[in-house]
């Protein structure tokens, strides 16, 4: 839990992902297209990835990836991020976290 919290607070937007996950790719793309440069941690390429995956599931992220943190706080996975994008509130979260300026 401490490792996830530490990594999640290192940048305005942090995404825990797997390189083979199509939804992870879509979420990363969504942030890039908005001008956000998130920190991305590919769990399938990390020696402690399985441990981090279990921690994310205990936080309530099911499936475990993509897990998105904004401003150091767990926001959710793909469904939550897409809902926030569609209702227009994702941009405000990103502005408040300092991930985007406009």
N, C-alpha and C positions, 0 to 999 in steps of 0.2 A: 504494500500500500504506500509506503514511504517513497519508493522509487517512482511510482506512477505520479504521486503528488509533486515530487521534485521535477520530473520531466515536464509535467503539465503546466508548471508555473514558469518555465524558462522562456516562453514566447507568448505573444497575444493569442495565437491559435495553435493548438497542438492536435495532431491526428494520429491515433494509433491505428495501424492498418496491416494488411497482409498484401504482399505484392501480387498474389494471384486472385484477389477479390475484386470482382467487377463493380460492386457497389462502392468499395473503397476508392476505386479509380474515379467513379462518377463524383463522389463527394470532394475528392482532392481537386478535380477539374472545376467544380463549382466555385471553390475558394480561389483558385488561380484566376478564373475569369472575372472575379470581383476585385482583383488586384491585391489579394492577400497572399502573403508568403508564409505558409504555415510550417511549423516543425513537424516532420513526419517520421514516425518510428514504425518500421516494418517488423512486426512481431515474428514473422517466419524467417527473418534474417538476423535475429538477435538471439544470443545464447540463452538469455533468460526470458525469451518471448513467451514460452508456455506459462511460466509463472505470472507474467504480466497479464496474459490472457485470462487466467483464472481470477486475478484481482479485478480486472475490468468487469467480469461477469458478476462478481460479488457486489460491485458498485451498481449493478442493475442494467448493464449493457448486454443485451441478449438479442442477436448474436454479439459476440465480443468485439467485432470490428465491423465497420469503422466506429471508433469511439472518439468523439470530438470534445475538446476542452477549449473554452473561450474565456480569456481573462483568468485562467487558472481554475475555472469551475467546470465540472462535467455538465455538458449540455445534452448530449444524447448520441444516438447513432443515426443512421441514414434517414429513417422515417421522421425523426424529430427535426433534423436539419432541413429536410425538404419541406416540412410543414412550416418551419420558420421562414424559409425562403419564399414560399408561396403566399404567406400572409403578410410579408413585408417586414417582419421584425428581426430577421437575421442581420440586415444592414445596420440597424441600431445597436445590436449586441456587438458587432464588429467595430463600430465607431467608438462605443463606450470602452472597449478593451484596448483601443489604440491600434487596431489592425488595419484600419483604413482611415483616410482623412476626410473624404468627401461625403 
